[in-house]
């Protein structure tokens, strides 16, 4: 308090010596109890004296800047520092040539910006970030230890300035900070504090989409992989992982990371942590295997690692599926799903016997019930079932039987993938569609899921599978099973879907029901308002040509039923159909003529 009183008097007289001793005393007090001393500074109105003491030529300046840096460690002091007008003179000091002045000024500005909107705005208005970015650029080549300290402070200042603030991060990106920081990482990789600061800055900036292109134009991939290989400590590896994850979302950087040897590093981490039971082993195993899967989401990086099915990485990842570790099983199944993104890979993988491994994995999880593993393994099977040549092979391997074991699941993600897998498997496979379509337990569950209004994906897939069972089997027994299971009304609703592909699938299935068992379906058709739905589809100008065509086919198909025939007459279908005779689509206009003849003949 004495020092603060003296300081007030001395600064009025500009007596440098007494000011210096007051500042020394104040720095001691701050070192002893920062919060307490800072409160006193605030109470006695000393902050407003400091701008005049920040003169570039004054010998007191580094100490004054140091005091500001110390008091700004307290959250309650940051806004008062801004209000006292400290930012403009501090920013002016960034033009100084004195290393100590620059160091303390960088600290002061960085601390005032920490988590403070007012601090950041004031530094932004004074143009502080541009000057600091310029310093970092010009100092980056110099590997002198003192210089490293200054660089660390300046990087920290920019980090505090832009943390969690998209517009200020974008400003730094536009200033070209990214290439400079990547250079720093390469040249100063032995400076732990500076390296950590760069990593935290990368982690912040990499969250912004606009940063990815700039990162991709640097050698960040090589630098991060090189740094990763040098690390022994868990915390350091985690820091690098936190930068790698957002960067690896970019496909160009994915390929750069693969080419820089990241995959080998990740496989090493997996090998060293798979049997560990410490928390950090579990965390590293998860991060490394998740990142591996992320790298496989890029088409080029995935194909490079697949390497025509001969890749050592591909083979290592396959060996994760039979593992006893759930995290590795999950990553292995997800990796297979990612490798299975084109027909060539899928065909090769099915030939190599991967399906059996996935089925064994699913069998282990019927009872254990790890939902994420179930979901991943079903995703892989669904993708593998897309090429036509794989379907019969997978069916004879017993895929549908294993998948059906998950029918009781109450988990929508598992339900969704289960439905998708079965739908892919029966596409063009009449026998399989017949076998599954006459499985009343399956049909009952599908009808139940067709009403899952909370889960649009499950609802849509159930409808599509119900329709697919009929379309691919063309079997009267399947139609009977669907009628008995009360599935017809759902197909009528599906005909009004907003997705044209689903409308079409529904209309074709309804046409087959009408053709194979009109008597059995009559009551359901009337109850679900089928004729009204068809009238709506034909009257609406926005309806696609193929939907109109299939709707007319269906009208002709239901004319054999008396109650449905009556409904058709009651809705004056002839007027709607005769208008379609002049439709620009030839198939539609031709079908309109045939349908009109049929309606006229039967009226």
ABEGO torsion letter per residue (X at the ends): XAAAAAAAAAAAAGBAAAAAAAAAAAAAAAAABAAAAAAAAAAAGAAAAAAAAABAABAAAAAAAAAAAAAAABAAAAAAAAAAGAAAAAAAAAABABAAAAAAAAAAAAAAABGBAAAAAAAAAAGAAAAAAAAAAAAAABABAAAAAAAAAAAAAAAAAABGBAAAAAAAAAAGAAAAAAAAAAAAAABAAAAAAAAAAAAAAAABAAAAAAAAABAAAAAAAAAAAABABAAAAAAAAAAAAAAAABAAAAAAAAAAGAAAAAAAAAAAAAABABAAAAAAAAAAAAAAAAAAABAAAAAAAAGGGABAAAAAAAAAAABABAAAAAAAAAAAAAAAABAAAAAAAAAAGAAAAAAAAAAAAAAAGBAAAAAAAAAAAAAAAABAAAAAAAAAAGAAAAAAAAAABABAAAAAAAAAAAAAAABGBAAAAAAAAABAAAAAAAAAAAABAABAAAAAAAAAAAAAAAAAAGBAAAAAAAAAAGAAAAAAAAAABABAAAAAAAAAAAAAAAAABAAAAAAAAAAAGAAAAAAAAAABAABBAAAAAAAAAAAAAAAABAAAAAAAAAAGAAAAAAAAAABABAAAAAAAAAAAAAAAAAX
